Amino acid sequence: MTRPLLLGCIADDFTGATDLANNLVRAGMRVVQTIGVPAAPFDGGADAVVVALKSRTIPAEAAVAQSLAALQWLQAAGAEQIYFKYCSTFDSTPAGNIGPVTEALMDALGCDFTIATPAFPDNGRTVFKGHLFVGDALLSDSGMRHHPLTPMTDANLLRVMQAQCKRRVGLLDFATVARGPAAIRARIAALKAEGVGIAIVDAVTNADLMQLGLALDGMALVTAGSGVAIGLPQNWGIAPAAEAAALPPAQGLAAIVSGSCSTATNGQVTHFIRHGGAAFTLDPLRLAAGQDVVAEALAWAEARLGQAPVLIYSTAAPDAVGATQAALGTAQAGELVEQALAAIARGLVARGVGKLVVAGGETSGAVVQALGIDSLRIGGQIDPGVPWCAATLPGGGRLHITLKSGNFGTPDFFAKSLALLDAVAA
Ligand code: ADP
């Protein structure tokens, strides 16, 4: 029997989609993440689907169009509630895209009220009196004020959201949230009567998010970071359960492909090599010189894959990355490395790899695209925000893959993630 889709989610970027999916799985939902709007209709195999878009920093009209296409697919799947997921630092500009997408979804759903809150206390994102804190600092005092595309220079989310919206933006304050769902609903009714269409919601603890979740039962559209997701599954009688994270058994050989140059990933590469892991360094300058480093890496890997997991990495310290970027140009170096690592990932899978760890957000996007993966079943969490996933490949084969963005994961992430998969399979 086809089970109905409960929650339909639209995420404005790929790793943000995984973060949301991970929270829903931990709250007990069975979740599939799709890369873009799926071509095929919903097959009934999940409680929630997260459609991952790349709409955070594209022009607002394009973000609206993509989000509406995702909405149509989710509505055709019967989704009972829609969740628009954006960044926990509310990444946007006065031109959008959080406000325009929210209002377009409200129009399409005929919905006269929704909430907006990036609060996620577990990740250090709290909202108090409408102001967003990143750890102990106001958003406007955090590193986000220097973001190249979406500099966040105002922590007052009412002002930030109002600048992007036609509807009136109001506040559902901390004291109301703490009093629970009845008080929240009463305040929502009062805000609506005042002509407010979108309320920024305060939340400083997970308990706040659970109370808020109860009050959101039946609201057609919820807009938030990934935090609010922990409070929604309870409305369908769903509680945390290990089965939600169950994946089909993993098979095949194991490999790691790393294109992230973050501090955390540099530490993970060093840790893996120090503990005796087999590793191949991909040198962007050799790639740029036209040498067939991809074939070289795959020949190297083929000789070792049967014995232990192999690591192929371009990960480098900031000074080396800087030197490469100066020589090749930042964008060109990035593209060259991403395409090479993606081709290597495809070659590894063709050589029997069934368990693949990928480090780097952009690198992950390139790998997933090269492998032709269009959806992922979300499994158990390895480290906060990073789950194992299972994908069906275009040829019908199965791949277990984890996509680790930059600064996520403990130093032993590579070996730990693979050991976890083997432990589940045992
Ligand atoms: P993160 O999640 O850490 O930001 P990404 O994969 O999103 O990682 O981004 C890393 C970018 O750096 C990619 O575009 C990648 O191709 C590029 N890159 C990787 N290694 C190097 C290197 N050695 N020199 C220059 N650029 C690199």
Residues whose N, C-alpha, C, O or C-beta is under 5 A from the ligand:
A	BS01	ADP	G259 S260 C261 S262 P284 S314 T315 A316 V321 T324 A333 G334 E335 V337 E338 A359 G360 G361 E362 T363 S405 G406
